[in-house]
């Protein structure tokens, strides 16, 4: 699976620039990893995805009593790439500790890499089958069922794998670094959108696309 994911990204990066990709959102992934990458939104769309029903739950206030007046912000069927697949693609080094998500502002949050152990932890680009709106977190939105909402970073522009325990914006203002919601049970719904068979077909389609673009450029 890891080799197939990497091959897909390599093929996509090789395709000649036929549109103004500079205007596309670009996700940077770097830090304590073997394979730093920059991946555009359209390239990200080609990666294997899953869907999961999950609610964003605001932790409430004050930080000394997390969950005292918590509430559900919204619930969607989110679709995106598994965080575990992203980690497999970039290969964290032995000293990697946290996976940190940040946007173009100073906002960030993170969770330990050791906690990326469920298929419903994803970086989403769709909600209820539609492209994320700005309110929902376009272009990339962290979805972590059974974690407080401040861990669900919106507008993600980079992922950094740190070799230290990172404290994000709200964590540095008193909220728990451990953002797991006590006694929460994730919804056991996680249909695979792209199966292994379809991955092979995607790879063949991308290869044919490359050949077609190359032949067109020679005319």
BELRANOR-V722961 format. One record per residue. N is the residue number from 1. OMEGA is omega in degrees with one decimal (none if undefined). D_LAST is the distance of its C-alpha to the last C-alpha in whole Angstrom. Layout:
n = <N N>
omega = <OMEGA OMEGA>
d_last = <D_LAST D_LAST>
//
This chain:
n = <1 2 3 4 5 6 7 8 9 10 11 12 13 14 15 16 17 18 19 20 21 22 23 24 25 26 27 28 29 30 31 32 33 34 35 36 37 38 39 40 41 42 43 44 45 46 47 48 49 50 51 52 53 54 55 56 57 58 59 60 61 62 63 64 65 66 67 68 69 70 71 72 73 74 75 76 77 78 79 80 81 82 83 84 85 86 87 88 89 90 91 92 93 94 95 96 97 98 99 100 101 102 103 104 105 106 107 108 109 110 111 112 113 114 115 116 117 118 119 120 121 122 123 124 125 126 127 128 129 130 131 132 133 134 135 136 137 138 139 140 141 142 143 144 145 146 147 148 149 150 151 152 153 154 155 156 157 158 159 160 161 162 163 164 165 166 167 168 169 170 171 172 173 174 175 176 177 178 179 180 181 182 183 184 185 186 187 188 189 190 191 192 193 194 195 196 197 198 199 200 201 202 203 204 205 206 207 208 209 210 211 212 213 214 215 216 217 218 219>
omega = <-178.5 -179.3 179.2 177.2 -178.7 179.0 177.8 -179.3 -179.7 179.2 -178.7 179.3 -177.8 -176.3 179.9 -177.2 -177.9 178.0 -177.8 -176.9 179.3 -179.4 179.4 169.0 178.5 178.4 177.1 176.3 -173.7 178.2 -176.9 -177.3 179.5 -172.9 176.2 179.7 165.6 -175.9 -179.0 -179.4 -178.5 175.8 178.8 -179.2 -177.2 -178.2 178.0 -176.1 173.1 177.0 -179.8 173.6 -177.6 179.3 171.1 -175.2 178.1 -175.9 -176.9 -178.8 -1.9 -176.5 -179.5 -179.1 -176.9 178.4 -177.3 178.1 -179.8 178.8 178.1 178.9 175.0 178.9 178.7 165.0 -175.0 176.9 179.8 -176.8 177.7 174.5 178.1 177.8 177.2 178.2 178.6 -179.1 -174.8 176.0 176.1 177.6 -176.3 -177.9 178.8 -176.3 -174.6 166.5 -173.7 177.6 179.5 176.4 -176.5 174.9 178.7 -176.4 175.7 171.3 -176.3 169.1 178.5 177.2 -178.9 -179.6 177.6 -173.3 178.6 -179.2 -178.9 173.6 -170.8 166.9 -168.5 172.1 178.1 171.9 -175.2 175.3 -179.3 175.6 -179.6 170.0 178.0 179.3 -179.1 174.8 178.8 10.7 -177.1 -176.7 175.8 176.5 -177.7 179.1 179.9 168.0 178.2 -173.9 -177.7 173.3 -178.1 -172.9 175.2 170.8 -173.8 177.0 177.5 170.9 177.5 173.7 -174.1 174.7 177.9 178.9 -177.4 172.7 -178.5 -174.4 -176.9 177.8 179.1 176.0 171.0 179.5 -174.5 173.9 173.2 -173.2 -179.2 -179.5 -178.0 174.9 178.0 179.2 179.6 175.6 -175.2 176.6 -176.5 -177.5 178.0 179.2 178.5 -179.8 178.2 178.7 -179.1 176.3 177.7 179.4 176.7 179.5 178.1 179.5 178.5 178.8 177.8 178.6 179.5 180.0 -179.3 179.7 178.7 179.3 178.7 -178.9 -178.6 -177.1 none>
d_last = <36 36 33 31 31 30 27 26 27 25 22 22 22 19 17 15 16 15 19 22 23 26 27 28 31 31 33 35 36 38 42 44 41 39 35 35 32 30 29 28 29 26 26 30 29 28 31 34 36 40 42 45 48 50 52 52 55 56 59 61 64 66 64 67 67 64 63 67 65 62 60 57 54 52 50 47 45 43 39 38 37 40 41 42 39 38 40 39 36 37 40 43 45 49 50 48 50 49 46 46 44 43 42 41 45 48 48 48 49 49 50 51 49 51 52 48 49 48 45 46 46 42 40 39 36 38 41 42 39 38 36 39 40 41 45 44 42 38 36 38 41 43 45 48 51 55 54 55 53 52 50 48 46 44 40 40 37 38 40 42 44 47 50 52 54 52 54 52 53 56 57 58 60 62 60 60 57 58 56 57 59 62 63 59 58 54 53 52 49 46 43 40 37 35 36 35 34 32 31 29 27 26 25 23 22 20 19 17 16 15 13 11 10 9 7 5 6 4 0>
//
